[in-house]
Amino acid sequence: MSNSHLSALKSRHAHLDEKIANEERRPAPDMAALAQLKKQKLKLKEEMLAVA
């Protein structure tokens, strides 16, 4: 895989991290949404490790 693909994955990972942080800061975080975001983030991390 190319460096641009890895960069795109890192960007998406950072974006998910930001979304998770924003959700966690809410007075009443949506736990189902948080779980889904964290699952997506983990999949991206696994894909990044496979590419690297």
Secondary structure, DSSP 8 states (H G I E B T S, - for coil): --HHHHHHHHHHHHHHHHHHHHHHHSSS--HHHHHHHHHHHHHHHHHHHHH-
